């Protein structure tokens, strides 16, 4: 993996009917589109955990894609094309994600998919999409292997799937950023590292540990917990006995919140830190003990503080969604908009029509997508990774997450 140093942040169409091609069919009212009042329907799929413990994040992803589609249609972004979404629930389960990928591939009007949330789920979907030349853009996956191959840690970078893109930066950046903050800013020297044995959590914890030790810190102990369990008292006791001055947790907020709570109940008044998987209000609500001082990193800058996100926030509120856009809303909107822009380029290059090989053409066009999005400049490098490598540290203060430091990594 290429290393980075940390820096403080500072269509050419006319209206009218389009000739339907093999990518268009009569609209059946179920999201798979076709001829919509003289327009060709293009479907953007969404895969996310819409139910279950991570549904707060999944619903934010779905709603933000929906908003992008609404905006594209309202603005007639691609003349002659109407966009729709087809949202499927993976429940954060890889097997469900794979089934959803197969279903979306089978819907001929789907020209791009936003999702999933979880890196482990994405591993089960990538091959399905690649065989069908169907573009996938994740707003939340952070595992480096998804875009740079299993040997990324040795510096042997090889893109496994040409159809895979993401608007979130990777754990190589996030893990190092967290370690640098905990060592340099929080002045912690003895950390106990815990992970949930999942692709995302274990990978992030490993990257964090390596950087923390490189800086001169000490990992005084390691342990793992099981997803959906609730009693982490044995791990909490180990942490207390180790004399650690901090905890780093690689995993999601349901387990992270309970772990932080149980660590504090041992009498160890030390902060728990994690990645974007714990950056959610539910992490705080999961704890009966005060969370003040706990830390999390998340990709990007606080959306509320980005001038580029002002319109997105206003439009999201006006749309009346019952769930918040949550941690990945801006990245989901940008992921959907990148697909819209790729479709726009493909249609423009084909005399105003959606070509028969639209999926392959959209995948090709994605590598050239570049626009000013909700989260900043949106474009992709040779691996399909975002070129926007921004992160923020958040800290719990008075029962709420507050941003305390934003930064960007550059080559």
N, C-alpha and C positions, 0 to 999 in steps of 0.2 A: 504493500500500500504506500502510495506517495505520502510523504510527511508534510505537515503544515505547521507554520508558526502562528501563534495567537496574537491577534491585534485587537486592541480595544476599539469598539465601534465609534467609532464616531458614528365589393369584389366585382369583379368586373362582369357581373351578370345583369341581365335585364329581367324584369318581373314577367311572369307568365308561366305556363305549364312547362315542366321539364319532361323529356322523354324518359320513361322508366326503364331502368336496366335490370340486370340480374340482381342488383342490390335492393330493388324496391318491390314491395308487394302491397296489396290492398290492406289498409289499416283494419285490424280486427278488434281494436279497442283495448288491447292488452299490452300495449307498449311496443310491440313489434310493428313497425310502421310500413308505409308504402305511399300511396297516393293520398295526399291530404289537401283537398281543395285545389288541385293543380300543382301542389308541391310534393317533392319527394321527402319522405320521412327518414331521418337518420336517427338511430337509437344509440344512446350512450348508456352502457351498463354500469351498474354500481354494485360492488360486493363489499359488505361490511357486517359487523355484528349488530344487527338491528334489534336483537333481543338478548337477554342474558346480562351478565355483570358488566360487560363493556359497551352496553347499548347507548350510554350517554355519548360516547365518542362516535359510535356507528351512525346514530341518528344525525349528528352534526355533519358527518361526511355526506350522507344522503341528501340532506336538506341543502347543503351548499352546492352540490352538483345540480340539484333541481333549480336553484336560483340562477346558476350559470346558464342552464338551458332556457329558462324563462327570459333571461336577459338577451340571449342570442336570438330568440324568436321575436321578441319585442323590437329589437334593433334591426331585424332583418339582416343579421350578420352574414349569412350566406343566402343571398337571394335564390329563391326557388327551393330552399331546403327548410323543413321544419324539424326541430330536434325534440326528442322525447327521451325519458329515462326508463330503464328497467332495473329496479332495485331488488337485490336478492340478499337474504340473510345467511351469513356463514356461521353465526354463533361463536366466532373465534375458534372454530374447529377445522383443521386442515382437510379432512375428508369432505366436509360440507362445502368448503371452498372449491375443491376439485370438481364436485358435482355441479356447482354453480358455474364454474368455468366452462364445463361441457355444455350446459344449457345455453349459456350466452353465445358460445361458438355456433350452436345450432340455430340461433336466430339470425337469419341472413342480413337483417337490417342493422345489426349492431356493428358499428365501425370503430368502437373504442370502449374501454372499460376503466372506470376509476375504482381503485381499491387494490387489495384489501387493507385493513388496518394492521394486521399482524404479519410479521415476517415469516413465521412458521406456516401460516396459511398460504402466503404467497408462493412458498416453495412448492406447494402442491398444485399450483395453478399455472405457473410460468410455462411449463412444457406444453400444456393444453393450448394456451393462447398462441405460443410460438408456431406450433404445427399448422394453425389456422391463419397465420399472419395477422392476428388480431392484437392491436395495440393495447397495452395495459399501462396505466399511470397510477402509481400509488402515492397518496398524500402523506403516508405515515411510516412505511417500511424503512428501517434503518440498518438492517443487517448488510454488511458490505458484500457478502458472497452473492447476493441476489443479482448484482450488476457487474461484479469484478471477478467472480469465480471463487471456487473453494480454496485456491492457493493464494488469495489476495494478501494474506499476512506475510508471505515470503517475498512479496514484491512481484510475483508472477500474475499479472492482471490479465484476465481474459474474459470478455463479455460472453456469458452463457446463452443469452436469449436476446435476439435483435428487437423483439417486440416489447421489452421491459424498460420502463422509464419511471422516474419518481421525482416529486417536487420537494421531498424531505431530504435533508442531508443524512449522511451515514453515521453509524456508531463509532467509526474510527475518529470522526471529528467530535461527536458528542461525548464519548468516553474520555478522551483526552482533555476536553474542555472541563468536564466535571472534576477530573483529578487535579487539574491546574488550579481550579477555583478552591477546592477543598484544602489543597496544600498551601498555595500562595496567598489566598485571600482570607479563608477561614482559619488558617494557621493550624490545621490538624495534622498530626504526625503518625497516629496509630489507628488504623481503620480495620474494622471487621467487615468482610465482604460476604454477602448472601445473594443467592440467585434462585430463580424458580424452576430451573432445569429446562426452560423453554429456549427456543432458538434466539429470540430477542434478548431475554434476560441474561442467559449464560454468556452470550457473546459480548454484551455491553459490559458485564461485570469483569470479564477477562481483559478487555481493552482498558477499562478504568484501572484495574490492578496493575497492569504493566506500566502505565504512565505514572501512577502514584509512586511506585517503587523507583522508577527512573528519576523522579524528582527528589528522592531521598526519604520518602515516607515508608512506613512499614505496614504490611498486611499481617495483623496479629492473629488472624484466624479466618477460616472460611466455612460456610455451611450452605445447604440448599433446603428449600421448602417445596411443598407440593401444591400445585394450583388447586384451588377450591377447598383446601384445608383451612381451618380457623385457629387451631391451637399451635402456636409457635413458641410456647413457653420454654421448651428445652433449648431452642436456638437462642432465645432471649437470655436465658441463664448463662449460656456459653459466652455470650457477648459481654455480660456483666463481669464474669470471672476473668475475661481476657485483659481487662484494663483498657479497652479501646476508648479513644476519645471521639469516635464517630462510627457510623454504620453506612455502608454503601449497599443498596439493594438493587439488583438487576431483576426487574419484573414489572408487574402491573399494579394498579392502585388497590384492588380488593385485598390482595395479600400484603402489599406494602403498608397500607394503613394499619392493618392489624398487627404486623410485625413492629412498627414504630410504637404502637400503643403498648404492646407487651414488653418491649425493651424498657420503656419508661416506667412500667409497673414494677420492674426489678429494682428500681432506685437508680438506674444508670441514666443520669440526666444528660444524655448526649444526643446530637442530631442524627437523624436518618436522612440520607441523601439518595436520590434515584434519578432515573432518566425521565423521558417524556411519558413513559408508561404510568408514572405515579402523579404526573402533573394534572390533577383533576380535583374538583371540590370533594368528590367522594373519598379521596385519600384522607382528607381532614375529618370527614364525617364518620369514617370507619373507626376512629380512635376516641375512646372515652377520656383519655388524657389530653392535656393541652399540647398541640403540635407546634407551638411557636418555636422557631429555630430550625425546623426541618427544611430540607432543600430539594429542589428538583431542577434538572435542566430540561429545556424543550427546544425543538427546532424553531428557527426563525426568531423574530423580534415580537414583542407584544403587539398583536394585531391592532388593539385599541390605540396604540401610539404611532401607528404607521399612517402617514398622510395618504398613502396609496390605498389604504383599506377603508377610508371614511365612507365612500359610496357603498361598498360591500356591507358594512355594518348597518347603514341606513336602510338599504334595500332588504336585508335579512330581517330586520325588525318590522319593516312595513309588510313583508310577506306573511307575517303572523305564524311562523313555525312555533310549535309548542316546546320544542327542544332547542337549547342554545347551540351555536355553531361549534362550541367547545374548542379543544386544542388544535384540531386539524381543519377547521372550517375554511380558512383562507387558502390553505394548500389544496384542499379539495376543489374549491372554486377554480383555482389556477390550473389544476390537473384537468378539469373538464374543459376549461377555456383553451388549453393547449390542444385538445382533441378537436374542438370547434375550429381552431385556426388551421389545423392540419387538413381538416375536411374542406375548409374554405380554399386552401391552396390547391388541393386536388381537383375540386370542382372547377375552379377558375382555369386550370390547365387543360380541362377536358371540355371546353366550349359550353360551360354552364350545366354539365350533366355529371351525375355520379357514375363513375366508370364501373365496368363489370368487375375489375380487379381492385375495387376501392380499398379493401383492407390492406393489401400489400402497398398500395400507393400512399395510404395514410401513415403507415409505419415509416416509409421512406421520408415523408414530409415532416414527421415529428422531429427528426434530427436537425431540421432547419428552423423549427419554431423559435420565435424570439419576440417577446412583448413585455410591456410593463404591466405586471399583474397586481393582485391584491397584496401579495407578500414581497413585492419588489420585482426585479428583472427576472423573467422566466425564460430559461433556455436549458439545453441539455448537452453534456459533454459526450465524448466518444463511447462511454459506457452506459449512457442513458441516465446518468446521475445529474441532479440539479447543479447548476453553476453557482447557485445562491447558497453559500455555506454560512448561514447566520444562526446563532444560538443565544439563548438567554438563561440565566440562573434566576430561579424564583425561590423565595423564602416565605414560610408561613409566619405571618404577623397578625396578631389579634384574630386568629381564626380564618384568615384569608391568604391566598397566594399573592405575593407582591414581587414584582420584578426588581432585582437588585443589581444585575449586571448583564449587559448585552455585548456580544463580540462577534467577530467574523474571522474565519480562517482563510488564508491565501497561500498559494504555492510559494 
